[in-house]
Amino acid sequence: MNVVELIRRKRDGGTLAPDEIGALLRAYTDGTLPDYQAAALLMAVCLRGLDARELSAWTDVMLHSGDVLDLSELPGVKVDKHSTGGVGDMISLPLAPLVAACGVVVPMVSGRGLGHTGGTLDKLEAIPGFRVDRSVEEFRAQLRQLGCCLIGQTERLAPADRKLYALRDVTGTVESIPLIASSIMSKKLAEGIDALVLDVKVGSGAFMKSLDDAQRLARTLVGIGRSAGKRVTAFLTDMDQPLGRRVGNSLEVLEAILTLTGMGSPDVRELVLALGTEMLLLAGVATEPTAARQQLVGAIDSGQALAKFAAVVEAQGGDPRAILEQRLPEVRTASVVTAGRAGAVIAIDAQEIGLASLALGAGRLRKEDAIDPAVGIELLRKVGESVGRSEPIASLHHRDGRGLDEARRRVERAYRIGEEAPPRRPLVIEVMR
């Protein structure tokens, strides 16, 4: 195999045969293809794309680079949810235990942060003691016991994607639609699900900035899933401002806890219930949306959903008091950003907020960077809310001033304040079934 020739061909707009794609990805997975050549290949794909034949081969190689689980011995329909990534998007944390509390088996294999967006695994690891590195056997046993398990990719589940995922984060190739689609679906198809709900973000804080790109990604994802015989629904949801009021790992865990107590941000609750309703319908636990939503609300109001979350945390080595008593990592120092004028918040650039949180230490610039679970940003004003001159609009939770100046500048740039509040934008823009 002439690796340079294959990279050059893709760079120049040519196509790769399925056996060539297989050889490249297997070589990178087993360590014989170095990072610098894999990075060049990813950039070529990012610039030139993959046609339908190439995408099918790419996804199939990643899917079968490790084990493909069979969960058929577990009763019922196995349903997962995946988000394409946003700022403040901790939805998986309250959603998975809530849906499991309603009787659905939720096997969830998640990833780490990419670029300015947070990762579910990083948020889970903000819970003291929580382990995301469960074996396949432990994963299966916990699903049987609790109906829910939240893990990262094991050595045996889509290992090709695990390596490429980390490399994409630091090579400017995160936004590629074929790379996003193949990454998501190889993991999801490997985890033994029967159905999948996708949350495709669109807006300033998403990888897909335009509705057209988000629709194209959603159609690609749904097409891959259906070709594999899975029931798939894609929601296109707004990410022009951060979800909720907290950005940062520990802060977002707190947002998830508050949501399961009925006290969370209205937009987070709205999205959790919308996605949860679809998951219950796909699982056959409910037959119509109103009944499904009522079941979810009942699990929140009764405390069953929060108790399920605490049970999952305990089963995975974490301290359940972190959930039940909100014992989470925190910093002692916070600095306030104030409004430069009076008026109403007309926009919050979600990407700038994500980058501000990254500057504080809540994300990674390099693969080897450590994350500080306690730092982040609390949004004291959201779009549509009024504010007086010099009143607080955000609180920056920082560690000894690390990244504080950059974070402050980015938050100030992110907020736009005008005379009147804009019309309320729908959170769910479109649903593809």
N, C-alpha and C positions, 0 to 999 in steps of 0.2 A: 504494500500500500504506500503510495506516494502522498503523504499527508499534505505537503505544501501544494501539490498540484490540485488536490481536492479543495483545499481552502481557496486557492486562486480561482478555480472554476466557479465556486459558489459566490465569491466576491464579485466576479464579472457577470453574474446573472445567470449562470448555467444551473443545471439540476444535478442532484446526486442520486444514484441508484440506491434502492433499499439495502443491498449488501454493503455498499460503501458507507452508508449511514450507520449500519450495524457495526461495521469494523471500527469506525471512528469512535462511536460512543462506548463500545466495549473496551477499546484501548484506553480511553480516558478513565473509565470505571476501574480498570485493573492497574492503573498507574503507569502504563507504558506511553501514554500520550501526555506530554507535560502541560502545565497550566497555560503557558504562553501560546501554545498552538490551539488549545481548546478555546482560549479567549479570542483568538483570531477567527476561529470558526464561528463562535457565537456572534461576533460583530458582523461577519459576513451574512449570517442568517438574519440578524437584526436589520441590516440594510437592504437585503434582497428578498427576504421572506422564504417560505416553503410552500410549494404547491400541494395540492390535496394528497398526491401519492407520497411525497416526501414527508408531509405531516403525519400521515398514517404510519409510515415506517418509523419515524422518529419517536412517536408516542409508543408504538408497540415495542420497540427496543428498550425504552426506559421502563415500561411496564414489566417486561419479562427479564429485566436485568437482575431481579431477585424473586422472592416468593410472591405468589398471588394467592391471597387468603381465601379460604372457603369457610364461610360462616353459616352454611345452610343448616347445621345442627341446632343453631339458635332459633327459637320460635319467632315468627313474625317477619315483617319486612324491615330490613336494615337501611336506615336513612341517614345521610350525612349532609352537612352544609359546608360550603366553601365561599369565602370572600376573596375578591381579587386585590384587596388591600386598600386601606384608607387611613385617615388620621383620626385617632380616637375610636377606632373600630374594634371594640372588644366584644362584639356581638356573640361570638362563639362561646364565651365564658358563661353568660347567663342562659343562652339558648340551648346548649347541649343538655345540661341537667334539667332544665324546664321541660323539654320534649321527652326526656327519659322518664321524668316524674309522671308523664301522661301515658306511659306504657310502650314507648317506641324504643327500639334498640338503636343507639347512636354511636357507631364506631367512628372516631374522629382522629385522623392523622393530620397534623398541622405543621406549619413552617415557622421560620424565624423572620425577623424584620427584613424588609428589602428597601433600600434607599431611605426615603423620608417616612415610610409607613412602618407601623409597629407590627410585630409578629406575635401570634397567639402563644407560641412556646415561651417567648421572653416574658410575656405577661404572667403566664402560669408559674414560671420560675421565680416571680416576685413573691409568691406565696411561700413562706418559710418551709423548707423541707420537700417541696413538691418535686416529684420525679417525672420527667417526660420520657425517660429512656427505658420504657417497659419492653420486655421481650414479647414476641408474638404469643407465646404461651400465657404470659401474664395478661396481655391484652384480651385474649379470648376468655380467660377466666373471669376478668373483671366485667366484661360485657355480660357474661352469664349471670353474675352476681348482682350487678347494679344497673345494667342496661346502658352504661355510658363509660367510655374511657377516652381520655384526651392525651395523645402521645405525639412524639416526633417520629420521623422516619427511623425505623430500626435498620440495622445492618442488612437485613434481609428484604426490606420493602423498598422497591424502586431505588436502589443505591446509585444508579446513574443520575437520576434526578437530584438526589441529595448533594452530590458533588457539583453538578451544574448550577444548582440553586444558589449555592454559596458564591460561586464564581460570577454569576450574573450580577450579584449585588455590588460587586466592586469593579465591574468592567463596563458600566454604562449600557448594559443590554437587557435591563429589566423590562422595558416597555414593549418588547417585540410580541406581537399577537401569537405567532406560532410557538414561541418559547413559553409564553404564559400558559397557553392552552395545553400544550403537551406536558408541561410540568404539573399543572393541576390534575389533569385527567389520568396521568400515569399513577399518581399517588392514590387518587380516589378509586380507580378501577382495581388497584392492588389490594385495597383494604377490605374487600369482600362485601361491598354495599349492593343493595338492590335499586336504590333510588337516591337522587342527589338534588339538593336545592342550591343554586348558585346565586351569589350576590355580586353582581358586576357593577363596580363603582364607576361613576362618570362625573368629571368636574375637576376643579383646580387641584384637589388633593388626591386624585386618582391617577393611575398610570394611563388610563384612557381619558384624555381631556375633552374629547368631543363625543357627542351622542352617536355619530356615525361609527366611530372607532369602537365604542362600547357595544353597539349593536352587532358589529362584525365579530367582536370577540365572543359575545354571547351566543351568536349563531354557530360559531366554530366549536365552542364548548358543548353546546347541546347536540350538535352533529356527531362529535366524537362519542359522547355518551350513548346516544341512540344507536349508533353503529355497533356499540358493544352490548346492546340489549338492555340498557338501563333506562329507567324513567327519570327524566331530567326536566327541571323547571329553572329558568333563569330570571331573576329580578334585576332590573336596571335601577340603581338607586343613586340619589344625589350625594356628591361629595365635594360641593363647592364651599362648604364650611365643615369644620370637624364635627363628628358625631359626639353628642353629649357635651359635657363641660370639663372633661379631664383628659389630658394627653400625657402619656408616660405610663410605665408598666404597673407600678403599684397603684397609681392614681386610677388607672383604668380597671384594675381589679376591684377597687372600691366602687367605681361606677357600676360594675356588674353586680356586686352585692346589693347596692341600693336598688337596682332594677328588680332584683328578686324579692325585695322587701316592699315593693310598690312605691318606692320613694325616688326612683331614678329620674333621669332627664326624660321628658316626654318623647323626644325623637328616638332615643334608644328603645324605650318601651314600645313605641309604634313599630319599629323595624323588627324587634324580637317577636312581637305578636304576629306580624305579617309573614315572616319566614317560618315561624313555628306552626302557624295555621297550615301552610303548604306542606310542611313535613308530616303533620298528622294526617292530612288528606292522602298524601302519597303512601303512607303506611297503612291506610285503611282503618285507623283508629277512630276517625270521624268521617262522615260521609258528606258533610256540607260545611262551608266556612264558618257560619255563625256558631255551630256547635263546637267546632274545633277551637275557635277563639275563646269561647266560654270555658272550655276545659283547661286551656292554658291560664286564663285569668284565675280560675278556681285553684289551680296548683300554686300560683303566686300567693293568693289571699290566704290559703290554708297553711302556708309555710312549707309545703311539701317540696317545692322547687329549691328553696334555700337549703333545706335539710339534705336534699339529693346532692347539691353542690358540695356541701360539707363532707358528705359520705365519700364522694369521689376524691376530694382532696385527701382525706384520711387514708383511703385505699392506696393512693399513690405517694404515700410517705409524708404528706404535708400535715400541717397543724390545723385541725378543723376550727380552732379558735380564731384563726385568721379570717375565716368566713363568718362565723357566728358572732364574734366579738370585734371584728374589724381590726385585728392585730396584724398590721402590715408595715413593711419598711417605710420610714419617712425621714425627711431631712428637717433640721431645726431652723433652716433659714429660707425665707421666701421674700422676694422683692416684687413690688407692685408696679405695673405699667398703667399709666393714666391716660385719659382721653385728652387730645389736644384742643378739642372744641366740644361744644354741647350739640346734641342732636340725637339721631337714631343710627344704630349700626346698620349699614346697608349691605356690607359684605365683609367676610373674613376669609382671606386666602388660606385655604387649608394646607397647601403645600408649604407656605411660609411658616405656619404653626408647626408642621411636622419637622421642618428643618431647624426651627428654634429649639424644639425638644431634643433633636439630635445633637445640637451644639451643647446642650446641658449635660449630655452623657446618656440619654435614654435609648440611643441606637448605635449603630456601627458605621464607621467610615471604612474600616478594613475588616477582613474575615476574622482576624485574631483579636479585635477590640473587645474589651469587657464592657458590659452594660451596667449602669447604676440603676437598680430597680426603683429607687425612691425619688429620683428627680423627674421633673416634668412641668406641665403648665396647666393651670386651672383657669378656664375661661369664665370671667365674671359677667360678661355680657355676650349675648348671641345675636344673630341677625334679627332685626325687628325690634330690639329692645332699646329703650332710651337711655341716655347717659348725659351727665352734666360735665362741663369743662373741668378738667383735673380730677374727675372721679375715676376710680379703678376700673379697668376693663379686663385685666388679666393678672394672675399671680404666678411668678416664676419660682418654682421649687428647685433650688440649686445646692450644689455641694461646694462650699468654700469659694463661691464666685466663679467656678469653672464654667466657661462659655457664656457667662451672664451678659456681657456687653453685646455679643453677637445675637443672643436670644432676644434681648430687649429690642435691638434694631429690627429684627425680623418680625416680632410681634407688632411693633409700631407700624411697619409696612403692611402687615396683613390686614389690619383693621381699616375700614373705610367708614367714615361717619358723615351722614348727610342730614338734610332737613327733615325728611319724612321716611318712615319705615317702608320698605318695598313690599309688594304683594308676597304672600307666603308661597314658597315653592313647594311642589309635592315632593315628599321624600321618596316614594316609589314612582318612578317615571314610566316604567313599562314592565310587563310580565310576558315572557316567552315560554310557551308550553309545547 
